[in-house]
Amino acid sequence: MLYDLTVVQFSKMLKNLNAIFDKAEAFAELKKVDMDVLLNSRLAADQFNLIRQVQIACDTAKVGVARLTGQLETAPKHDDSETTLAELRQRIASVLTYLEGFSEADFANAATIQISQPRWQGKYLTGYEFAIEHAIPNLYFHITTAYGILRHNGVEVGKKDYLGAMPYKAPIL
């Protein structure tokens, strides 16, 4: 279950973000808006800009999965130096490639392991708690904020862009 909630969903949401970027590029070209304006926009003065939202979403996905599987040392390193949409897309691609390397078997003990971070001052969460209470909400927060920044600036995106394709099934008659 944690594999589906993290690897599968994190990958889907990062791909959805890439698709939203397609609309942002088309908007910028059509409206003659410098992409740098969008990339450096924020929703509030005390929030991070779009670039940082994407960096944190990527970090949340890769580090969250790495911690859950006990493979922190394998997570790709990024120096947070992206300044262009192409560089952000490359970062997303790097994380997606990394996530593709995991299987359900990698999560065999993920629910019960103890996960801590230096800022937690010696406290820990179980892997299940870490996924449900920290990693998943954090990823959605930063992708939602990135979406909100673009939407606020006039990029025509909606809930379907954010949610992406759904695995609808036809009713059995």
CYANA upper distance limits for C-alpha pairs under 8 A (distance plus 0.5 A):
  1 MET  CA      5 LEU  CA      6.75
  2 LEU  CA      6 THR  CA      6.44
  2 LEU  CA    107 PHE  CA      7.36
  2 LEU  CA    110 ALA  CA      7.96
  2 LEU  CA    111 ALA  CA      7.93
  2 LEU  CA    128 TYR  CA      7.95
  2 LEU  CA    131 ALA  CA      7.96
  3 TYR  CA      7 VAL  CA      5.87
  3 TYR  CA      8 VAL  CA      7.16
  3 TYR  CA    103 SER  CA      7.70
  3 TYR  CA    104 GLU  CA      5.96
  3 TYR  CA    107 PHE  CA      6.81
  4 ASP  CA      8 VAL  CA      5.31
  4 ASP  CA      9 GLN  CA      6.87
  5 LEU  CA      9 GLN  CA      6.04
  5 LEU  CA     10 PHE  CA      8.13
  5 LEU  CA    136 ILE  CA      8.21
  6 THR  CA     10 PHE  CA      5.87
  6 THR  CA     11 SER  CA      8.50
  6 THR  CA     61 ALA  CA      7.94
  6 THR  CA     64 GLY  CA      8.46
  6 THR  CA     65 VAL  CA      7.23
  6 THR  CA    131 ALA  CA      7.98
  6 THR  CA    136 ILE  CA      7.46
  7 VAL  CA     11 SER  CA      6.43
  7 VAL  CA     61 ALA  CA      8.21
  7 VAL  CA     65 VAL  CA      7.40
  7 VAL  CA     99 LEU  CA      6.50
  7 VAL  CA    100 GLU  CA      8.34
  7 VAL  CA    102 PHE  CA      8.03
  8 VAL  CA     12 LYS  CA      6.75
  9 GLN  CA     13 MET  CA      6.60
 10 PHE  CA     14 LEU  CA      6.66
 10 PHE  CA     61 ALA  CA      6.47
 10 PHE  CA    139 LEU  CA      8.00
 11 SER  CA     15 LYS  CA      6.66
 11 SER  CA     96 LEU  CA      6.50
 11 SER  CA     99 LEU  CA      7.65
 12 LYS  CA     16 ASN  CA      6.62
 12 LYS  CA    164 GLY  CA      8.12
 13 MET  CA     17 LEU  CA      6.64
 13 MET  CA    143 ILE  CA      8.10
 13 MET  CA    162 TYR  CA      8.11
 13 MET  CA    163 LEU  CA      7.98
 13 MET  CA    164 GLY  CA      8.21
 14 LEU  CA     18 ASN  CA      6.85
 14 LEU  CA     58 CYS  CA      8.25
 14 LEU  CA     92 ILE  CA      7.14
 14 LEU  CA     96 LEU  CA      8.14
 14 LEU  CA    143 ILE  CA      8.47
 15 LYS  CA     19 ALA  CA      6.87
 16 ASN  CA     20 ILE  CA      6.73
 16 ASN  CA    161 ASP  CA      7.12
 16 ASN  CA    162 TYR  CA      6.64
 16 ASN  CA    163 LEU  CA      7.64
 16 ASN  CA    164 GLY  CA      6.21
 17 LEU  CA     21 PHE  CA      6.74
 17 LEU  CA    143 ILE  CA      7.61
 17 LEU  CA    147 TYR  CA      8.14
 17 LEU  CA    162 TYR  CA      7.71
 18 ASN  CA     22 ASP  CA      7.09
 18 ASN  CA     89 ARG  CA      7.34
 18 ASN  CA     92 ILE  CA      8.41
 19 ALA  CA     23 LYS  CA      7.40
 19 ALA  CA    161 ASP  CA      7.92
 20 ILE  CA     24 ALA  CA      6.82
 20 ILE  CA    147 TYR  CA      8.08
 20 ILE  CA    157 VAL  CA      7.44
 20 ILE  CA    161 ASP  CA      6.93
 20 ILE  CA    162 TYR  CA      8.03
 21 PHE  CA     25 GLU  CA      6.58
 21 PHE  CA     85 LEU  CA      8.46
 22 ASP  CA     26 ALA  CA      6.85
 23 LYS  CA     27 PHE  CA      6.52
 23 LYS  CA    155 VAL  CA      7.33
 23 LYS  CA    156 GLU  CA      7.68
 23 LYS  CA    157 VAL  CA      7.80
 24 ALA  CA     28 ALA  CA      6.59
 24 ALA  CA    150 LEU  CA      7.51
 24 ALA  CA    155 VAL  CA      6.23
 25 GLU  CA     29 GLU  CA      6.71
 25 GLU  CA     35 MET  CA      7.84
 26 ALA  CA     30 LEU  CA      6.54
 27 PHE  CA     31 LYS  CA      6.38
 27 PHE  CA     32 LYS  CA      8.47
 27 PHE  CA     33 VAL  CA      8.19
 27 PHE  CA    155 VAL  CA      6.43
 27 PHE  CA    156 GLU  CA      8.24
 28 ALA  CA     32 LYS  CA      5.96
 28 ALA  CA     33 VAL  CA      5.02
 28 ALA  CA     34 ASP  CA      6.86
 28 ALA  CA     35 MET  CA      6.62
 29 GLU  CA     33 VAL  CA      7.07
 33 VAL  CA     37 VAL  CA      7.66
 33 VAL  CA     38 LEU  CA      8.50
 34 ASP  CA     38 LEU  CA      7.76
 35 MET  CA     39 LEU  CA      6.69
 35 MET  CA     84 THR  CA      8.49
 35 MET  CA     85 LEU  CA      8.25
 36 ASP  CA     40 ASN  CA      6.49
 36 ASP  CA     83 THR  CA      8.46
 36 ASP  CA     84 THR  CA      7.76
 37 VAL  CA     41 SER  CA      6.57
 38 LEU  CA     50 LEU  CA      7.70
 38 LEU  CA    149 ILE  CA      8.27
 38 LEU  CA    150 LEU  CA      7.30
 38 LEU  CA    153 ASN  CA      7.73
 39 LEU  CA     49 ASN  CA      7.33
 39 LEU  CA     50 LEU  CA      5.56
 39 LEU  CA     51 ILE  CA      6.00
 39 LEU  CA     83 THR  CA      8.27
 39 LEU  CA     84 THR  CA      7.98
 39 LEU  CA     85 LEU  CA      7.95
 40 ASN  CA     49 ASN  CA      5.63
 40 ASN  CA     50 LEU  CA      6.34
 40 ASN  CA     51 ILE  CA      7.03
 41 SER  CA     49 ASN  CA      5.66
 41 SER  CA     50 LEU  CA      6.46
 41 SER  CA    149 ILE  CA      7.07
 42 ARG  CA     47 GLN  CA      6.80
 42 ARG  CA     48 PHE  CA      6.61
 42 ARG  CA     49 ASN  CA      4.87
 42 ARG  CA     50 LEU  CA      6.74
 42 ARG  CA    149 ILE  CA      6.34
 43 LEU  CA     47 GLN  CA      7.18
 43 LEU  CA     49 ASN  CA      8.21
 43 LEU  CA    145 THR  CA      8.25
 43 LEU  CA    148 GLY  CA      7.86
 43 LEU  CA    149 ILE  CA      6.21
 43 LEU  CA    152 HIS  CA      8.10
 48 PHE  CA     52 ARG  CA      6.25
 48 PHE  CA     53 GLN  CA      6.80
 49 ASN  CA     53 GLN  CA      6.78
 50 LEU  CA     54 VAL  CA      6.82
 50 LEU  CA    145 THR  CA      8.35
 50 LEU  CA    146 ALA  CA      5.91
 50 LEU  CA    149 ILE  CA      7.17
 51 ILE  CA     55 GLN  CA      6.83
 51 ILE  CA     82 GLU  CA      7.77
 51 ILE  CA     83 THR  CA      7.67
 51 ILE  CA     88 LEU  CA      7.86
 52 ARG  CA     56 ILE  CA      6.59
 52 ARG  CA     80 ASP  CA      8.50
 53 GLN  CA     57 ALA  CA      6.65
 53 GLN  CA    142 HIS  CA      5.69
 53 GLN  CA    143 ILE  CA      7.41
 53 GLN  CA    145 THR  CA      7.43
 53 GLN  CA    146 ALA  CA      6.36
 54 VAL  CA     58 CYS  CA      6.67
 54 VAL  CA     88 LEU  CA      7.68
 54 VAL  CA    142 HIS  CA      7.38
 54 VAL  CA    143 ILE  CA      7.41
 54 VAL  CA    146 ALA  CA      7.30
 55 GLN  CA     59 ASP  CA      6.66
 55 GLN  CA     80 ASP  CA      7.22
 55 GLN  CA     88 LEU  CA      8.09
 55 GLN  CA     91 ARG  CA      8.29
 56 ILE  CA     60 THR  CA      6.43
 56 ILE  CA    139 LEU  CA      8.28
 56 ILE  CA    142 HIS  CA      7.31
 57 ALA  CA     61 ALA  CA      6.80
 57 ALA  CA    138 ASN  CA      7.98
 57 ALA  CA    139 LEU  CA      5.56
 57 ALA  CA    140 TYR  CA      8.29
 57 ALA  CA    142 HIS  CA      5.99
 57 ALA  CA    143 ILE  CA      6.78
 58 CYS  CA     62 LYS  CA      6.78
 58 CYS  CA     91 ARG  CA      7.85
 58 CYS  CA     92 ILE  CA      6.83
 58 CYS  CA     95 VAL  CA      6.92
 58 CYS  CA    139 LEU  CA      8.44
 59 ASP  CA     63 VAL  CA      6.18
 59 ASP  CA     64 GLY  CA      8.25
 60 THR  CA     64 GLY  CA      5.90
 60 THR  CA    135 ALA  CA      6.68
 60 THR  CA    138 ASN  CA      7.41
 60 THR  CA    139 LEU  CA      6.32
 61 ALA  CA     65 VAL  CA      6.71
 61 ALA  CA     95 VAL  CA      7.97
 61 ALA  CA    135 ALA  CA      7.92
 61 ALA  CA    139 LEU  CA      7.22
 62 LYS  CA     66 ALA  CA      6.55
 62 LYS  CA     75 ALA  CA      6.54
 62 LYS  CA     76 PRO  CA      8.00
 62 LYS  CA     95 VAL  CA      6.60
 62 LYS  CA     98 TYR  CA      7.80
 62 LYS  CA     99 LEU  CA      7.46
 63 VAL  CA     67 ARG  CA      6.44
 63 VAL  CA     72 LEU  CA      7.07
 63 VAL  CA     75 ALA  CA      6.90
 64 GLY  CA     68 LEU  CA      6.74
 64 GLY  CA    131 ALA  CA      7.84
 64 GLY  CA    135 ALA  CA      6.23
 65 VAL  CA     69 THR  CA      6.71
 65 VAL  CA     99 LEU  CA      8.28
 66 ALA  CA     70 GLY  CA      6.42
 66 ALA  CA     71 GLN  CA      5.18
 66 ALA  CA     72 LEU  CA      5.04
 66 ALA  CA     73 GLU  CA      8.27
 66 ALA  CA     74 THR  CA      7.72
 66 ALA  CA     75 ALA  CA      6.75
 67 ARG  CA     71 GLN  CA      6.64
 67 ARG  CA     72 LEU  CA      5.91
 67 ARG  CA    115 ILE  CA      7.49
 68 LEU  CA    107 PHE  CA      7.46
 68 LEU  CA    110 ALA  CA      5.60
 68 LEU  CA    111 ALA  CA      8.26
 68 LEU  CA    113 ILE  CA      8.07
 68 LEU  CA    115 ILE  CA      8.18
 68 LEU  CA    127 GLY  CA      6.32
 68 LEU  CA    131 ALA  CA      8.28
 69 THR  CA    106 ASP  CA      6.32
 69 THR  CA    107 PHE  CA      6.14
 69 THR  CA    109 ASN  CA      8.17
 69 THR  CA    110 ALA  CA      6.40
 71 GLN  CA     75 ALA  CA      7.74
 75 ALA  CA     98 TYR  CA      7.76
 76 PRO  CA     94 SER  CA      7.93
 76 PRO  CA     95 VAL  CA      7.74
 76 PRO  CA     98 TYR  CA      7.80
 78 HIS  CA     91 ARG  CA      8.15
 82 GLU  CA     87 GLU  CA      5.88
 82 GLU  CA     88 LEU  CA      6.56
 83 THR  CA     87 GLU  CA      7.24
 83 THR  CA     88 LEU  CA      8.12
 84 THR  CA     88 LEU  CA      6.91
 85 LEU  CA     89 ARG  CA      6.60
 86 ALA  CA     90 GLN  CA      6.72
 87 GLU  CA     91 ARG  CA      6.81
 88 LEU  CA     92 ILE  CA      6.78
 89 ARG  CA     93 ALA  CA      6.60
 90 GLN  CA     94 SER  CA      6.62
 91 ARG  CA     95 VAL  CA      6.86
 92 ILE  CA     96 LEU  CA      6.63
 93 ALA  CA     97 THR  CA      6.60
 94 SER  CA     98 TYR  CA      6.76
 95 VAL  CA     99 LEU  CA      6.65
 96 LEU  CA    100 GLU  CA      6.71
 97 THR  CA    101 GLY  CA      7.45
 98 TYR  CA    102 PHE  CA      8.23
102 PHE  CA    106 ASP  CA      6.84
103 SER  CA    107 PHE  CA      7.96
104 GLU  CA    108 ALA  CA      7.63
106 ASP  CA    110 ALA  CA      8.48
107 PHE  CA    111 ALA  CA      8.22
109 ASN  CA    113 ILE  CA      6.92
110 ALA  CA    127 GLY  CA      5.74
110 ALA  CA    128 TYR  CA      7.44
111 ALA  CA    126 THR  CA      6.83
111 ALA  CA    127 GLY  CA      4.90
111 ALA  CA    128 TYR  CA      4.78
111 ALA  CA    129 GLU  CA      8.23
112 THR  CA    126 THR  CA      5.78
112 THR  CA    127 GLY  CA      5.94
112 THR  CA    128 TYR  CA      7.13
113 ILE  CA    126 THR  CA      5.91
113 ILE  CA    127 GLY  CA      5.71
114 GLN  CA    124 TYR  CA      6.45
114 GLN  CA    125 LEU  CA      6.21
114 GLN  CA    126 THR  CA      5.17
114 GLN  CA    127 GLY  CA      6.58
115 ILE  CA    124 TYR  CA      5.77
115 ILE  CA    125 LEU  CA      5.82
115 ILE  CA    126 THR  CA      6.49
115 ILE  CA    127 GLY  CA      6.68
115 ILE  CA    130 PHE  CA      7.50
116 SER  CA    120 TRP  CA      7.05
116 SER  CA    122 GLY  CA      7.42
116 SER  CA    123 LYS  CA      6.76
116 SER  CA    124 TYR  CA      4.94
116 SER  CA    125 LEU  CA      7.02
117 GLN  CA    121 GLN  CA      8.05
117 GLN  CA    122 GLY  CA      8.12
117 GLN  CA    124 TYR  CA      8.05
118 PRO  CA    122 GLY  CA      7.52
120 TRP  CA    124 TYR  CA      7.61
125 LEU  CA    129 GLU  CA      6.13
125 LEU  CA    130 PHE  CA      6.01
126 THR  CA    130 PHE  CA      6.48
127 GLY  CA    131 ALA  CA      6.61
128 TYR  CA    132 ILE  CA      6.62
129 GLU  CA    133 GLU  CA      5.90
129 GLU  CA    134 HIS  CA      7.88
130 PHE  CA    134 HIS  CA      5.61
130 PHE  CA    135 ALA  CA      6.71
131 ALA  CA    135 ALA  CA      5.39
131 ALA  CA    136 ILE  CA      6.21
132 ILE  CA    136 ILE  CA      6.30
132 ILE  CA    137 PRO  CA      7.65
133 GLU  CA    137 PRO  CA      7.08
134 HIS  CA    138 ASN  CA      6.38
135 ALA  CA    139 LEU  CA      6.65
136 ILE  CA    140 TYR  CA      6.84
137 PRO  CA    141 PHE  CA      6.46
138 ASN  CA    142 HIS  CA      6.86
139 LEU  CA    143 ILE  CA      6.74
140 TYR  CA    144 THR  CA      6.27
141 PHE  CA    145 THR  CA      6.57
142 HIS  CA    146 ALA  CA      6.62
143 ILE  CA    147 TYR  CA      6.62
144 THR  CA    148 GLY  CA      6.49
144 THR  CA    162 TYR  CA      8.36
145 THR  CA    149 ILE  CA      6.59
146 ALA  CA    150 LEU  CA      6.98
147 TYR  CA    151 ARG  CA      6.59
147 TYR  CA    157 VAL  CA      8.44
147 TYR  CA    162 TYR  CA      7.82
148 GLY  CA    152 HIS  CA      6.31
149 ILE  CA    153 ASN  CA      6.81
150 LEU  CA    154 GLY  CA      7.05
150 LEU  CA    155 VAL  CA      5.93
151 ARG  CA    155 VAL  CA      5.44
151 ARG  CA    156 GLU  CA      6.90
151 ARG  CA    157 VAL  CA      6.75
157 VAL  CA    161 ASP  CA      6.50
157 VAL  CA    162 TYR  CA      8.27
158 GLY  CA    162 TYR  CA      7.08
159 LYS  CA    163 LEU  CA      6.53
160 LYS  CA    164 GLY  CA      6.11
160 LYS  CA    165 ALA  CA      8.22
